[in-house]
Amino acid sequence: QNPMSELQTEFPQYYIDTFKIIRDIIQHKFFTIQQPRTVPSNISNIFNDVEDASLQKTSSQICKFLQNTFPCESAELYVFDDRYRSLIRISDDKEFGEIEGGVSFQAGLIAKPIIVPHGVTHPSFHKEIDGKYSNQSIMSRSLFQGRNHFVVTLRAKPNSPSFSQNDAKLLGDLSMIICDALKLSKWLGNQSETMEQMKKDLSIYAIITNSISDVTTKGAKAWETIKTASIQFFQSDTLFVCLFDG
């Protein structure tokens, strides 16, 4: 209504176009059901060669998968020690405290994800670990499985100022698979170390029993048997035994 003449007038075309744009934004943002992102089928790739891979190698495979899935400039996995309140990066075993750990450490203290848009200052931001990229968007969250507590942190989403809630939901959907891969790799690594130690122990037992057998049943000289065993034990060429008169 024209306030001067009190006559109704038509909306200018500019207003009409503006209202249409606003209507479309509201329709898309609030009333259109967003299709949930499903877990990618290539998630199984993180289990490739897991029986021969170390925890660091499995972590690297998972990080590459996360970088391609979200996408982002970097992905890092940490082990969070609740007892000693420390954050350990799996890739290089570097340990971080509450200050040095930045946003990742704070994510380890809570169950909900932390999303930091580019240009927004987070109280726990630490330049050395969180400020590596010009785009400083961050998403970090804890992953729990039994007594295992991991933290995954994604940084610098290209062409976007922030990670989205859909990204956070997808990361939550992937959490169980990620934890399974890390837990399996860790267990297999421990088993491998145990097997190596068992092989060493069996080798020692074999040397001892063979030496005793050579002396007792074959009449071998004790000193020669000891020298032979020494070469097998220590891969040494010479053995000296000294008597010290105190």
N, C-alpha and C positions, 0 to 999 in steps of 0.2 A: 504494500500500500504506500502510495506516495504521500509523505507527511505534509507536503505543502497543499496539495489539492484534495487530499483524502480520497483519491481515486485509486482503484487497484490497477497495477501495471504488470506486465509480463516480466518474468525473470530474464535477465540478459543471458545470452548463450554461454558466456563465461561462467556464470553461476551454475548453469545446468551441467556443463561439462565437469566442473569442480565437484558438484554433488555426486555425479556418476562415478567419478574416481574414488571418492570417499566411500560410496556404497560398495564398490568392488573390493576395496581394501578391507572393509569390515566383513564382507561376505567371505573373503578368502582367509582372513586372519582368525575369525571367531566362529564362523558357522560352517566352514568346510571341514569335514573330518579328514585329518591327515592320515594317510596310509602308513602304518607302522613299518619301519625298516626291518626286514627279516635278516636272520643271521646268514651271512654269505656262505655259499656251499664250499668255497675253497678254504674254509677254516681248518679242514682236515690236514692241510699242508703243513701246519705247525707241528704235526706228529711225525713228519717225514724223518726217517733215520734217527728217531729219538733214542733207540736202543744203543746207538753208537755216539750220540751227541752229549756234550757236557751241558750243565745248567746254563752256562754263558751262551753257548751256541743255540740252545732252545730259546733262550730269552731274545737273542738276536733275530731269530726267525719270527717270533711273535711280534716284535717291534716293527719289522718290515711289513708284516701283514696289517698291523694297525695303521701304519703310515699310508698304505695303499687304500685301506677301507674307509678312512674318515674324510678326506685325506688330511695330512698335516706334515709339517717340516721335520718333526722329530717325535719319537715315542721312546719312553724309558720305563723300565721296570725296576722296582725296588723291593727289598725285604724289609718289613718294619718290625723291629724288636720291641714289643710292648713292655717287656720287663725292664729293659735298660733304656727305653725311649731313644732308640737310634734308628737311622735310616741308612740302609746299605744298598748301593746301586749294584745290580747283578752283573752288569757288563764289565766292571773293573774292580768290584769289591770295595769301592770307596765308601767310607762311612761319613754321614752327615749328622750334625746335631740339630737342635730346634731352629737355630738362627740360619745356619748354613744350608739347611734342607729346604728353606723357602716354602713355597706353596705345597710341594709334595709332602713335606713333613706334617703340615697342618692337615692335609687330606688323610694322613695316617692316623690322626687323632679322632676322626669322626667317620661315621658310616656313609653320610651323604656326599655326593660329588661336589667339588668346587669348580665353578666355571668363572673365569676371569676374562671379560672382553678386553680387546685392545684399547688402550687409552684409559682404562680404569685401574686405579691403584689399589692393590690388595695389601693389607697390613703385613702379611708375611713375605711379600715379594723380596727376593734376594737377587741382586743384579747378576752375580756370577753364575747362578744356576738357572734363573728364570729370564734373564735379559739377553739371551744369546741372539735372538732374532729381532728384526725390525718390527715384525708383527708379533706383539707380545700377548696374544690370546692364549689362554691356558685352560685345559680341563684335566683335573686330577681326582682320583678316587681310590678308596681302599677296596681290596678284593679279599674276601675271607673264605677259608675252607678248613673247617676243623680248627686246629691250632696254627695253621699257616695263615700269615697275614702279609699280603703283598700290596704294593701301591703302584698304579700305572698313571703316568703323566704324559699327556699329549700337548704339544706346543706348536704355535704358529700355523693356524688354519689359513691357507692361501685364499685370496680374493674374498675374504669374509672377516668381519671384525670380531666374531665370537663363535665358539662352539655352541650348538643348540641343545635344547632339551631332548630332541630325538637322538642326538649323538650320545648324550648321557644314558638314555634308555638302552641304546644298542650296546654300549660298553658294558652296561649291567647285564644284558643278555649274554654277552660273551664271557663274563667273568668266570663262570663255572668251568668252561672249556680251557680258558687261560690257566686257571689254578690247577686243573688236572694235568695239563702239559708240563707245568713247572714242577708239580709234585712228583710226577712220574719220572721226569728227568733227574730230579734230585735223588730219588730212591735208587734209580738205576746207577747213578754215579757212585752212591754209597756201596751198592752191591759190587760194582766193578773194583772199588778200592779194597773191599773185603776179599774178593777173589784173588787179587794180586798179592795181598798179605798171606793168604792161605798157600799160594804157590811158593812164596818165599819160605814159609814155615816148613812145607813138605820137602822142599829142597834141602833145608838144613837137617831135617830128620833123616833124609836119605843118606846124606854125607856121614852123619854120626853112625847110623846103623851099619853102613858099608865099612866104615873104618873099624868099628868094633869087630865085625865079622872077619875082616882081613887079618886082624891080629890074633883072634881067638881060634879061628878055624883054618886059616891058610898059613899061619906061622909068619906073617909079615912082621918086619921090625917095627916096633912102636914109633921110633923116631921118624922113620921114612913115611909111615902112615900119617903121622901128625903133620909133616911137611906137605904131603899131598892134600890133606884136608884143608890146610891153610890156604893153598892155592885156590881151592874150590870156594872157600869161604870169602876170601878177601881179594882174589885175583892178583895175588902178590907172587913175585918170583923168588923171594928169599924170606926165610923165617929165622929169627934169632931168639933163643931162649937163654936168659942170663940168670945166674944165681947171685943174689946180693947178700953179702955178709954184713949185717948191721952191727 
